[in-house]
Amino acid sequence: MHFTILTLGSRGDVVPYLALGRGLRRAGHDVRVITFEDFEPMVRDAGFDFAPMGGEMRPLLTGGSGLTMSEAGTSVVRMSLALLRIFRTMAQGFVDDLSSPELRKTDLIVNQLPGALFGLELAQAAGVPMAMAAVMPLAPSRLDPMLMFPRWLAPIPGYNRLTHWVAHQIAWGMFRSAIGRWRTDVLGLGQPPFWGHWRQLQDRAVPVFNGYSPHLAPPPPDWGPHIHTTGAWFDDDEAWTPPEDLVRFIEAGPPPVYIGFGSMPSRRPERTTRAALAALDRLGLRAVIHAGWGGLAPQDLPPSIHAVGVVPHAWLFPRMAAVVHHGGSGTTHAGLRAGRPSVLVPFVFDQFTWGRRVAALGVGPPALPHARLSATRLANAIDQAVDNPEMARRAGELQLKMLDEGGVRQAVKGLQSLLK
């Protein structure tokens, strides 16, 4: 069978789907990945067919394009609106890239885009089923509001469900015109419903596969059996040889702390770097720092700090004393799966959700939003993560549960069942 995976976003939005793709390939299937152009090397190195979506994510986030999230600074609302504006400008390019008849030669489409955007059209044109996929809790629930909506309004009857509908309409509104033209002029499907695919997704119980841990974010009881929370998608068979200088640094002293904020932009990365270095200096700790897309870590670092590029978390995190990061789903799961207490410094979207869950489970201190980051606050949070035996014990217990989930295996099994 042939599976097409459609995923857009940062590196953290692509890596889990490559792990899922490898699981599908091990089960004997062919895999195509449709994503941004800058991830083509990753996709092809993984051995998959690649189809590009116009644009590159890194310039959009970090300032290489005229309209960027980096211009929004540390404001969560402004960052969210900036991202929406970015994707609206790319709508026509998306439908052009997805118009090749070759992309309709598949047996099932796995769609990461919210609201079934683009993937449902491709599936209808190809006459094949579609499954939704996510690495964060996005499926509607009466018990939880949509990510980034105020939680203090949750007791109001109907509020939680309404937030999911509103979020769907915001996403749909960005692409309604372009998708409508695409459906009629290229795919021959006719005009879409004015309100998008919301009703169709709910009434037909379109399958959803959640690639995150049910132990970290338990599924709400009002989700139907079509929503599967499989566990996080990792590729445990991936081989990697670490550079000798990194190995020497780690082995030269007590376990260091990891600090890295992935693809998150920062208008003043030097301020973030100064806060991180000052916090480590106060605590007398060694650290491995990942510059990421936000430009963390200058050239001149003390001997107690080692800067790295892209390093597989599965190799690095078990060798750390604690992990400090932005709270992306993949990084959060990697840190906890390594059994290490985590300090989350959320910027936007689901990162605040993971921050709340980490604190609630006692496997990390309360999240420290990036907008409130200071050397003192960061030092206090790292100190808790490194020196709290109870926190370390709970992180170890959660690790054992997560290692037993088999997220990729469960997802592959579920996806295969849709084709029987």
Contacts in CASP RR format, 6 or more apart in sequence:
PFRMAT RR
TARGET T0000
AUTHOR 0000-0000-0000
METHOD contacts of the structure
MODEL  1
MHFTILTLGSRGDVVPYLALGRGLRRAGHDVRVITFEDFEPMVRDAGFDF
APMGGEMRPLLTGGSGLTMSEAGTSVVRMSLALLRIFRTMAQGFVDDLSS
PELRKTDLIVNQLPGALFGLELAQAAGVPMAMAAVMPLAPSRLDPMLMFP
RWLAPIPGYNRLTHWVAHQIAWGMFRSAIGRWRTDVLGLGQPPFWGHWRQ
LQDRAVPVFNGYSPHLAPPPPDWGPHIHTTGAWFDDDEAWTPPEDLVRFI
EAGPPPVYIGFGSMPSRRPERTTRAALAALDRLGLRAVIHAGWGGLAPQD
LPPSIHAVGVVPHAWLFPRMAAVVHHGGSGTTHAGLRAGRPSVLVPFVFD
QFTWGRRVAALGVGPPALPHARLSATRLANAIDQAVDNPEMARRAGELQL
KMLDEGGVRQAVKGLQSLLK
1 29 0 8 1.000
1 30 0 8 1.000
1 107 0 8 1.000
1 108 0 8 1.000
1 416 0 8 1.000
1 419 0 8 1.000
2 29 0 8 1.000
2 30 0 8 1.000
2 31 0 8 1.000
2 32 0 8 1.000
2 105 0 8 1.000
2 106 0 8 1.000
2 107 0 8 1.000
2 108 0 8 1.000
3 21 0 8 1.000
3 24 0 8 1.000
3 29 0 8 1.000
3 30 0 8 1.000
3 31 0 8 1.000
3 32 0 8 1.000
3 106 0 8 1.000
3 107 0 8 1.000
3 108 0 8 1.000
3 109 0 8 1.000
3 110 0 8 1.000
3 415 0 8 1.000
4 31 0 8 1.000
4 32 0 8 1.000
4 33 0 8 1.000
4 34 0 8 1.000
4 103 0 8 1.000
4 106 0 8 1.000
4 108 0 8 1.000
4 109 0 8 1.000
4 110 0 8 1.000
4 122 0 8 1.000
5 17 0 8 1.000
5 20 0 8 1.000
5 21 0 8 1.000
5 31 0 8 1.000
5 32 0 8 1.000
5 33 0 8 1.000
5 34 0 8 1.000
5 109 0 8 1.000
5 110 0 8 1.000
5 112 0 8 1.000
5 133 0 8 1.000
6 34 0 8 1.000
6 35 0 8 1.000
6 109 0 8 1.000
6 110 0 8 1.000
6 111 0 8 1.000
6 112 0 8 1.000
6 113 0 8 1.000
6 118 0 8 1.000
6 119 0 8 1.000
6 122 0 8 1.000
7 13 0 8 1.000
7 14 0 8 1.000
7 17 0 8 1.000
7 33 0 8 1.000
7 34 0 8 1.000
7 35 0 8 1.000
7 112 0 8 1.000
7 113 0 8 1.000
7 133 0 8 1.000
8 35 0 8 1.000
8 36 0 8 1.000
8 53 0 8 1.000
8 57 0 8 1.000
8 112 0 8 1.000
8 113 0 8 1.000
9 35 0 8 1.000
9 36 0 8 1.000
9 57 0 8 1.000
10 57 0 8 1.000
10 61 0 8 1.000
10 262 0 8 1.000
10 263 0 8 1.000
10 293 0 8 1.000
11 39 0 8 1.000
11 42 0 8 1.000
11 57 0 8 1.000
11 262 0 8 1.000
11 263 0 8 1.000
12 263 0 8 1.000
12 328 0 8 1.000
12 329 0 8 1.000
12 330 0 8 1.000
12 331 0 8 1.000
13 112 0 8 1.000
13 135 0 8 1.000
14 33 0 8 1.000
14 35 0 8 1.000
14 36 0 8 1.000
14 39 0 8 1.000
14 42 0 8 1.000
14 43 0 8 1.000
15 42 0 8 1.000
15 330 0 8 1.000
16 135 0 8 1.000
16 211 0 8 1.000
16 232 0 8 1.000
16 233 0 8 1.000
16 234 0 8 1.000
16 329 0 8 1.000
16 330 0 8 1.000
17 33 0 8 1.000
17 35 0 8 1.000
17 110 0 8 1.000
17 112 0 8 1.000
17 133 0 8 1.000
17 233 0 8 1.000
18 33 0 8 1.000
18 42 0 8 1.000
18 43 0 8 1.000
18 46 0 8 1.000
18 48 0 8 1.000
18 235 0 8 1.000
19 233 0 8 1.000
19 234 0 8 1.000
19 235 0 8 1.000
19 408 0 8 1.000
20 110 0 8 1.000
20 133 0 8 1.000
20 233 0 8 1.000
20 408 0 8 1.000
20 411 0 8 1.000
20 412 0 8 1.000
21 31 0 8 1.000
21 33 0 8 1.000
21 46 0 8 1.000
21 48 0 8 1.000
22 46 0 8 1.000
22 235 0 8 1.000
22 237 0 8 1.000
22 238 0 8 1.000
22 408 0 8 1.000
23 235 0 8 1.000
23 408 0 8 1.000
23 409 0 8 1.000
23 412 0 8 1.000
24 31 0 8 1.000
24 412 0 8 1.000
24 415 0 8 1.000
25 31 0 8 1.000
25 47 0 8 1.000
25 48 0 8 1.000
26 412 0 8 1.000
27 412 0 8 1.000
27 416 0 8 1.000
30 49 0 8 1.000
31 48 0 8 1.000
31 49 0 8 1.000
32 48 0 8 1.000
32 49 0 8 1.000
32 50 0 8 1.000
32 51 0 8 1.000
32 103 0 8 1.000
32 106 0 8 1.000
33 43 0 8 1.000
33 46 0 8 1.000
33 48 0 8 1.000
33 49 0 8 1.000
33 50 0 8 1.000
33 51 0 8 1.000
34 50 0 8 1.000
34 51 0 8 1.000
34 52 0 8 1.000
34 53 0 8 1.000
34 98 0 8 1.000
34 103 0 8 1.000
35 43 0 8 1.000
35 50 0 8 1.000
35 52 0 8 1.000
35 53 0 8 1.000
36 52 0 8 1.000
36 53 0 8 1.000
36 54 0 8 1.000
36 55 0 8 1.000
36 56 0 8 1.000
36 57 0 8 1.000
37 52 0 8 1.000
37 53 0 8 1.000
37 54 0 8 1.000
37 55 0 8 1.000
37 56 0 8 1.000
38 55 0 8 1.000
38 56 0 8 1.000
38 57 0 8 1.000
38 58 0 8 1.000
39 57 0 8 1.000
40 50 0 8 1.000
40 52 0 8 1.000
43 50 0 8 1.000
44 50 0 8 1.000
51 97 0 8 1.000
51 100 0 8 1.000
51 102 0 8 1.000
51 103 0 8 1.000
52 97 0 8 1.000
53 94 0 8 1.000
53 97 0 8 1.000
53 98 0 8 1.000
54 90 0 8 1.000
54 93 0 8 1.000
54 94 0 8 1.000
54 97 0 8 1.000
55 90 0 8 1.000
57 263 0 8 1.000
58 64 0 8 1.000
58 263 0 8 1.000
58 293 0 8 1.000
59 65 0 8 1.000
59 68 0 8 1.000
60 67 0 8 1.000
60 68 0 8 1.000
60 69 0 8 1.000
60 86 0 8 1.000
61 68 0 8 1.000
61 69 0 8 1.000
61 70 0 8 1.000
61 263 0 8 1.000
61 264 0 8 1.000
61 265 0 8 1.000
61 293 0 8 1.000
62 68 0 8 1.000
62 70 0 8 1.000
62 265 0 8 1.000
62 293 0 8 1.000
62 294 0 8 1.000
63 70 0 8 1.000
63 71 0 8 1.000
63 265 0 8 1.000
65 86 0 8 1.000
67 82 0 8 1.000
67 85 0 8 1.000
67 86 0 8 1.000
67 89 0 8 1.000
68 82 0 8 1.000
68 86 0 8 1.000
68 265 0 8 1.000
69 79 0 8 1.000
69 82 0 8 1.000
69 83 0 8 1.000
69 86 0 8 1.000
69 265 0 8 1.000
70 265 0 8 1.000
70 266 0 8 1.000
70 267 0 8 1.000
71 82 0 8 1.000
71 267 0 8 1.000
72 78 0 8 1.000
72 79 0 8 1.000
72 81 0 8 1.000
72 82 0 8 1.000
73 79 0 8 1.000
73 265 0 8 1.000
73 266 0 8 1.000
73 267 0 8 1.000
74 266 0 8 1.000
74 267 0 8 1.000
74 347 0 8 1.000
74 370 0 8 1.000
74 371 0 8 1.000
75 371 0 8 1.000
76 148 0 8 1.000
76 347 0 8 1.000
76 348 0 8 1.000
76 352 0 8 1.000
76 371 0 8 1.000
79 347 0 8 1.000
79 348 0 8 1.000
80 148 0 8 1.000
80 348 0 8 1.000
80 349 0 8 1.000
84 170 0 8 1.000
84 174 0 8 1.000
87 174 0 8 1.000
87 175 0 8 1.000
88 174 0 8 1.000
88 175 0 8 1.000
91 174 0 8 1.000
91 175 0 8 1.000
91 177 0 8 1.000
91 178 0 8 1.000
91 179 0 8 1.000
92 178 0 8 1.000
93 178 0 8 1.000
94 118 0 8 1.000
94 175 0 8 1.000
94 178 0 8 1.000
95 118 0 8 1.000
95 178 0 8 1.000
95 179 0 8 1.000
95 181 0 8 1.000
95 182 0 8 1.000
95 186 0 8 1.000
98 118 0 8 1.000
98 121 0 8 1.000
98 122 0 8 1.000
98 182 0 8 1.000
99 182 0 8 1.000
99 186 0 8 1.000
103 122 0 8 1.000
104 122 0 8 1.000
104 125 0 8 1.000
104 126 0 8 1.000
105 126 0 8 1.000
106 126 0 8 1.000
106 128 0 8 1.000
107 128 0 8 1.000
107 419 0 8 1.000
108 123 0 8 1.000
108 128 0 8 1.000
108 129 0 8 1.000
108 130 0 8 1.000
108 131 0 8 1.000
108 415 0 8 1.000
108 418 0 8 1.000
108 419 0 8 1.000
109 119 0 8 1.000
109 122 0 8 1.000
109 123 0 8 1.000
109 126 0 8 1.000
109 128 0 8 1.000
109 129 0 8 1.000
109 130 0 8 1.000
109 131 0 8 1.000
110 130 0 8 1.000
110 131 0 8 1.000
110 133 0 8 1.000
110 209 0 8 1.000
110 415 0 8 1.000
111 117 0 8 1.000
111 118 0 8 1.000
111 119 0 8 1.000
111 120 0 8 1.000
111 123 0 8 1.000
111 130 0 8 1.000
111 131 0 8 1.000
111 132 0 8 1.000
111 133 0 8 1.000
112 132 0 8 1.000
112 133 0 8 1.000
112 134 0 8 1.000
113 119 0 8 1.000
114 138 0 8 1.000
114 167 0 8 1.000
114 168 0 8 1.000
114 171 0 8 1.000
115 132 0 8 1.000
115 168 0 8 1.000
115 171 0 8 1.000
115 172 0 8 1.000
115 196 0 8 1.000
115 197 0 8 1.000
115 198 0 8 1.000
115 201 0 8 1.000
116 130 0 8 1.000
116 132 0 8 1.000
116 197 0 8 1.000
116 200 0 8 1.000
116 201 0 8 1.000
116 206 0 8 1.000
117 171 0 8 1.000
117 172 0 8 1.000
117 175 0 8 1.000
117 179 0 8 1.000
118 175 0 8 1.000
118 179 0 8 1.000
119 130 0 8 1.000
120 130 0 8 1.000
120 197 0 8 1.000
120 200 0 8 1.000
121 179 0 8 1.000
121 182 0 8 1.000
121 183 0 8 1.000
121 187 0 8 1.000
121 189 0 8 1.000
121 192 0 8 1.000
122 130 0 8 1.000
123 129 0 8 1.000
123 130 0 8 1.000
124 187 0 8 1.000
124 189 0 8 1.000
125 187 0 8 1.000
125 188 0 8 1.000
125 189 0 8 1.000
129 418 0 8 1.000
129 419 0 8 1.000
130 206 0 8 1.000
131 206 0 8 1.000
131 207 0 8 1.000
131 208 0 8 1.000
131 209 0 8 1.000
131 415 0 8 1.000
131 418 0 8 1.000
132 139 0 8 1.000
132 201 0 8 1.000
132 206 0 8 1.000
132 207 0 8 1.000
132 208 0 8 1.000
132 209 0 8 1.000
133 208 0 8 1.000
133 209 0 8 1.000
133 210 0 8 1.000
133 211 0 8 1.000
133 411 0 8 1.000
134 208 0 8 1.000
134 209 0 8 1.000
134 210 0 8 1.000
134 211 0 8 1.000
134 212 0 8 1.000
135 210 0 8 1.000
135 211 0 8 1.000
135 212 0 8 1.000
135 232 0 8 1.000
135 233 0 8 1.000
135 329 0 8 1.000
135 330 0 8 1.000
136 147 0 8 1.000
136 212 0 8 1.000
136 329 0 8 1.000
136 349 0 8 1.000
136 350 0 8 1.000
136 353 0 8 1.000
136 354 0 8 1.000
137 144 0 8 1.000
137 147 0 8 1.000
137 210 0 8 1.000
137 212 0 8 1.000
137 217 0 8 1.000
137 350 0 8 1.000
137 353 0 8 1.000
138 146 0 8 1.000
138 147 0 8 1.000
139 208 0 8 1.000
139 210 0 8 1.000
139 223 0 8 1.000
139 227 0 8 1.000
140 146 0 8 1.000
140 161 0 8 1.000
140 164 0 8 1.000
140 165 0 8 1.000
140 202 0 8 1.000
141 160 0 8 1.000
141 161 0 8 1.000
141 164 0 8 1.000
141 220 0 8 1.000
141 222 0 8 1.000
141 223 0 8 1.000
142 158 0 8 1.000
142 160 0 8 1.000
142 161 0 8 1.000
142 220 0 8 1.000
142 222 0 8 1.000
143 160 0 8 1.000
143 220 0 8 1.000
143 221 0 8 1.000
143 222 0 8 1.000
144 154 0 8 1.000
144 160 0 8 1.000
144 220 0 8 1.000
145 151 0 8 1.000
145 153 0 8 1.000
145 154 0 8 1.000
145 159 0 8 1.000
145 160 0 8 1.000
145 163 0 8 1.000
145 164 0 8 1.000
146 160 0 8 1.000
146 163 0 8 1.000
146 164 0 8 1.000
146 166 0 8 1.000
146 167 0 8 1.000
147 167 0 8 1.000
147 349 0 8 1.000
147 350 0 8 1.000
147 352 0 8 1.000
147 353 0 8 1.000
148 348 0 8 1.000
148 349 0 8 1.000
148 352 0 8 1.000
149 163 0 8 1.000
149 166 0 8 1.000
149 167 0 8 1.000
153 159 0 8 1.000
154 160 0 8 1.000
165 198 0 8 1.000
168 196 0 8 1.000
168 198 0 8 1.000
169 195 0 8 1.000
169 196 0 8 1.000
169 198 0 8 1.000
172 195 0 8 1.000
172 196 0 8 1.000
172 197 0 8 1.000
172 198 0 8 1.000
176 192 0 8 1.000
176 196 0 8 1.000
179 192 0 8 1.000
180 190 0 8 1.000
180 191 0 8 1.000
180 192 0 8 1.000
183 189 0 8 1.000
183 190 0 8 1.000
183 191 0 8 1.000
183 192 0 8 1.000
184 190 0 8 1.000
184 191 0 8 1.000
193 199 0 8 1.000
193 200 0 8 1.000
200 206 0 8 1.000
205 224 0 8 1.000
205 226 0 8 1.000
206 226 0 8 1.000
207 226 0 8 1.000
207 227 0 8 1.000
207 228 0 8 1.000
207 414 0 8 1.000
207 418 0 8 1.000
208 226 0 8 1.000
208 227 0 8 1.000
208 228 0 8 1.000
209 228 0 8 1.000
209 230 0 8 1.000
209 411 0 8 1.000
209 414 0 8 1.000
209 415 0 8 1.000
210 219 0 8 1.000
210 227 0 8 1.000
210 228 0 8 1.000
210 229 0 8 1.000
210 230 0 8 1.000
210 231 0 8 1.000
211 229 0 8 1.000
211 230 0 8 1.000
211 231 0 8 1.000
211 232 0 8 1.000
211 233 0 8 1.000
211 407 0 8 1.000
211 411 0 8 1.000
212 229 0 8 1.000
212 231 0 8 1.000
212 232 0 8 1.000
212 329 0 8 1.000
212 333 0 8 1.000
213 229 0 8 1.000
213 231 0 8 1.000
213 232 0 8 1.000
213 333 0 8 1.000
213 336 0 8 1.000
213 401 0 8 1.000
213 402 0 8 1.000
213 405 0 8 1.000
214 229 0 8 1.000
214 231 0 8 1.000
214 405 0 8 1.000
215 398 0 8 1.000
215 401 0 8 1.000
215 402 0 8 1.000
215 405 0 8 1.000
216 332 0 8 1.000
216 333 0 8 1.000
216 336 0 8 1.000
216 354 0 8 1.000
216 357 0 8 1.000
216 358 0 8 1.000
216 361 0 8 1.000
216 398 0 8 1.000
216 402 0 8 1.000
217 229 0 8 1.000
217 353 0 8 1.000
217 354 0 8 1.000
217 357 0 8 1.000
219 227 0 8 1.000
219 229 0 8 1.000
228 410 0 8 1.000
228 411 0 8 1.000
228 414 0 8 1.000
230 405 0 8 1.000
230 406 0 8 1.000
230 407 0 8 1.000
230 408 0 8 1.000
230 410 0 8 1.000
230 411 0 8 1.000
231 402 0 8 1.000
231 405 0 8 1.000
231 406 0 8 1.000
231 407 0 8 1.000
231 410 0 8 1.000
231 411 0 8 1.000
232 329 0 8 1.000
232 330 0 8 1.000
232 333 0 8 1.000
232 337 0 8 1.000
232 402 0 8 1.000
232 405 0 8 1.000
232 407 0 8 1.000
233 407 0 8 1.000
233 408 0 8 1.000
233 411 0 8 1.000
234 314 0 8 1.000
234 333 0 8 1.000
234 334 0 8 1.000
234 337 0 8 1.000
234 407 0 8 1.000
234 408 0 8 1.000
235 408 0 8 1.000
236 314 0 8 1.000
238 312 0 8 1.000
238 314 0 8 1.000
240 312 0 8 1.000
240 315 0 8 1.000
242 311 0 8 1.000
242 315 0 8 1.000
245 306 0 8 1.000
246 288 0 8 1.000
246 306 0 8 1.000
246 308 0 8 1.000
246 311 0 8 1.000
249 256 0 8 1.000
249 286 0 8 1.000
249 288 0 8 1.000
249 306 0 8 1.000
250 256 0 8 1.000
250 288 0 8 1.000
250 306 0 8 1.000
250 319 0 8 1.000
253 286 0 8 1.000
254 286 0 8 1.000
254 321 0 8 1.000
255 319 0 8 1.000
255 320 0 8 1.000
255 321 0 8 1.000
256 285 0 8 1.000
256 286 0 8 1.000
256 287 0 8 1.000
256 288 0 8 1.000
256 306 0 8 1.000
256 320 0 8 1.000
256 321 0 8 1.000
257 280 0 8 1.000
257 285 0 8 1.000
257 286 0 8 1.000
257 287 0 8 1.000
257 288 0 8 1.000
257 320 0 8 1.000
257 321 0 8 1.000
257 322 0 8 1.000
257 323 0 8 1.000
257 324 0 8 1.000
257 382 0 8 1.000
257 386 0 8 1.000
258 287 0 8 1.000
258 288 0 8 1.000
258 289 0 8 1.000
258 290 0 8 1.000
258 316 0 8 1.000
258 317 0 8 1.000
258 320 0 8 1.000
258 322 0 8 1.000
258 323 0 8 1.000
258 324 0 8 1.000
258 325 0 8 1.000
259 276 0 8 1.000
259 280 0 8 1.000
259 287 0 8 1.000
259 288 0 8 1.000
259 289 0 8 1.000
259 290 0 8 1.000
259 296 0 8 1.000
259 324 0 8 1.000
259 325 0 8 1.000
260 289 0 8 1.000
260 290 0 8 1.000
260 292 0 8 1.000
260 296 0 8 1.000
260 324 0 8 1.000
260 325 0 8 1.000
260 326 0 8 1.000
261 272 0 8 1.000
261 290 0 8 1.000
261 292 0 8 1.000
261 294 0 8 1.000
261 296 0 8 1.000
261 325 0 8 1.000
261 326 0 8 1.000
261 345 0 8 1.000
261 347 0 8 1.000
261 370 0 8 1.000
262 290 0 8 1.000
262 292 0 8 1.000
262 293 0 8 1.000
262 294 0 8 1.000
262 325 0 8 1.000
262 326 0 8 1.000
262 331 0 8 1.000
263 292 0 8 1.000
263 293 0 8 1.000
263 294 0 8 1.000
264 293 0 8 1.000
264 294 0 8 1.000
264 326 0 8 1.000
264 347 0 8 1.000
264 348 0 8 1.000
264 370 0 8 1.000
265 293 0 8 1.000
265 294 0 8 1.000
266 272 0 8 1.000
266 294 0 8 1.000
266 295 0 8 1.000
266 296 0 8 1.000
266 370 0 8 1.000
269 294 0 8 1.000
269 295 0 8 1.000
269 296 0 8 1.000
270 298 0 8 1.000
272 296 0 8 1.000
272 370 0 8 1.000
272 373 0 8 1.000
273 295 0 8 1.000
273 296 0 8 1.000
273 297 0 8 1.000
273 298 0 8 1.000
274 375 0 8 1.000
275 373 0 8 1.000
275 374 0 8 1.000
275 375 0 8 1.000
275 378 0 8 1.000
276 287 0 8 1.000
276 289 0 8 1.000
276 296 0 8 1.000
276 324 0 8 1.000
276 375 0 8 1.000
276 378 0 8 1.000
277 301 0 8 1.000
277 302 0 8 1.000
277 305 0 8 1.000
278 375 0 8 1.000
278 379 0 8 1.000
279 375 0 8 1.000
279 376 0 8 1.000
279 378 0 8 1.000
279 379 0 8 1.000
279 382 0 8 1.000
280 286 0 8 1.000
280 287 0 8 1.000
280 304 0 8 1.000
280 305 0 8 1.000
280 379 0 8 1.000
280 382 0 8 1.000
282 375 0 8 1.000
282 379 0 8 1.000
283 379 0 8 1.000
283 382 0 8 1.000
283 383 0 8 1.000
283 386 0 8 1.000
284 304 0 8 1.000
285 304 0 8 1.000
285 321 0 8 1.000
285 382 0 8 1.000
285 386 0 8 1.000
286 304 0 8 1.000
286 305 0 8 1.000
286 306 0 8 1.000
287 304 0 8 1.000
287 305 0 8 1.000
287 306 0 8 1.000
288 305 0 8 1.000
288 306 0 8 1.000
288 307 0 8 1.000
288 308 0 8 1.000
288 316 0 8 1.000
288 320 0 8 1.000
289 296 0 8 1.000
289 297 0 8 1.000
289 301 0 8 1.000
289 305 0 8 1.000
289 306 0 8 1.000
289 307 0 8 1.000
289 308 0 8 1.000
290 296 0 8 1.000
290 297 0 8 1.000
290 307 0 8 1.000
290 308 0 8 1.000
290 309 0 8 1.000
290 310 0 8 1.000
290 311 0 8 1.000
291 297 0 8 1.000
291 307 0 8 1.000
291 309 0 8 1.000
292 309 0 8 1.000
297 305 0 8 1.000
297 307 0 8 1.000
301 307 0 8 1.000
308 316 0 8 1.000
313 330 0 8 1.000
313 331 0 8 1.000
313 334 0 8 1.000
313 335 0 8 1.000
313 338 0 8 1.000
314 334 0 8 1.000
314 337 0 8 1.000
314 338 0 8 1.000
317 323 0 8 1.000
317 334 0 8 1.000
317 335 0 8 1.000
317 337 0 8 1.000
317 338 0 8 1.000
317 339 0 8 1.000
317 340 0 8 1.000
318 338 0 8 1.000
318 339 0 8 1.000
318 340 0 8 1.000
320 338 0 8 1.000
320 340 0 8 1.000
321 340 0 8 1.000
321 385 0 8 1.000
321 386 0 8 1.000
322 340 0 8 1.000
322 341 0 8 1.000
322 342 0 8 1.000
322 343 0 8 1.000
322 382 0 8 1.000
322 385 0 8 1.000
322 386 0 8 1.000
323 331 0 8 1.000
323 334 0 8 1.000
323 335 0 8 1.000
323 338 0 8 1.000
323 340 0 8 1.000
323 341 0 8 1.000
323 342 0 8 1.000
323 343 0 8 1.000
324 342 0 8 1.000
324 343 0 8 1.000
324 345 0 8 1.000
324 378 0 8 1.000
324 381 0 8 1.000
324 382 0 8 1.000
324 385 0 8 1.000
325 331 0 8 1.000
325 332 0 8 1.000
325 342 0 8 1.000
325 343 0 8 1.000
325 344 0 8 1.000
325 345 0 8 1.000
326 344 0 8 1.000
326 345 0 8 1.000
326 346 0 8 1.000
326 347 0 8 1.000
326 351 0 8 1.000
326 370 0 8 1.000
327 342 0 8 1.000
327 344 0 8 1.000
327 345 0 8 1.000
327 346 0 8 1.000
327 351 0 8 1.000
327 354 0 8 1.000
327 355 0 8 1.000
328 350 0 8 1.000
328 351 0 8 1.000
328 354 0 8 1.000
329 350 0 8 1.000
329 354 0 8 1.000
332 342 0 8 1.000
332 344 0 8 1.000
332 354 0 8 1.000
332 355 0 8 1.000
332 358 0 8 1.000
333 402 0 8 1.000
335 342 0 8 1.000
336 342 0 8 1.000
336 358 0 8 1.000
336 363 0 8 1.000
336 395 0 8 1.000
336 398 0 8 1.000
336 399 0 8 1.000
336 402 0 8 1.000
337 399 0 8 1.000
337 402 0 8 1.000
337 403 0 8 1.000
338 399 0 8 1.000
339 395 0 8 1.000
339 396 0 8 1.000
339 398 0 8 1.000
339 399 0 8 1.000
340 395 0 8 1.000
341 363 0 8 1.000
341 364 0 8 1.000
341 384 0 8 1.000
341 385 0 8 1.000
341 386 0 8 1.000
341 388 0 8 1.000
341 391 0 8 1.000
341 392 0 8 1.000
341 395 0 8 1.000
342 358 0 8 1.000
342 363 0 8 1.000
342 364 0 8 1.000
342 385 0 8 1.000
342 395 0 8 1.000
343 364 0 8 1.000
343 365 0 8 1.000
343 368 0 8 1.000
343 378 0 8 1.000
343 381 0 8 1.000
343 382 0 8 1.000
343 384 0 8 1.000
343 385 0 8 1.000
344 351 0 8 1.000
344 354 0 8 1.000
344 355 0 8 1.000
344 358 0 8 1.000
344 364 0 8 1.000
344 367 0 8 1.000
344 368 0 8 1.000
345 367 0 8 1.000
345 368 0 8 1.000
345 369 0 8 1.000
345 370 0 8 1.000
345 373 0 8 1.000
345 378 0 8 1.000
346 352 0 8 1.000
346 354 0 8 1.000
346 355 0 8 1.000
346 367 0 8 1.000
346 369 0 8 1.000
346 370 0 8 1.000
347 369 0 8 1.000
347 370 0 8 1.000
352 367 0 8 1.000
352 369 0 8 1.000
355 366 0 8 1.000
355 367 0 8 1.000
356 367 0 8 1.000
358 364 0 8 1.000
358 367 0 8 1.000
359 365 0 8 1.000
359 366 0 8 1.000
359 367 0 8 1.000
361 394 0 8 1.000
361 398 0 8 1.000
362 390 0 8 1.000
362 391 0 8 1.000
362 394 0 8 1.000
363 391 0 8 1.000
363 394 0 8 1.000
363 395 0 8 1.000
363 398 0 8 1.000
364 384 0 8 1.000
364 385 0 8 1.000
364 391 0 8 1.000
364 395 0 8 1.000
365 380 0 8 1.000
365 381 0 8 1.000
365 384 0 8 1.000
365 385 0 8 1.000
365 391 0 8 1.000
366 381 0 8 1.000
368 377 0 8 1.000
368 378 0 8 1.000
368 381 0 8 1.000
384 391 0 8 1.000
385 391 0 8 1.000
END
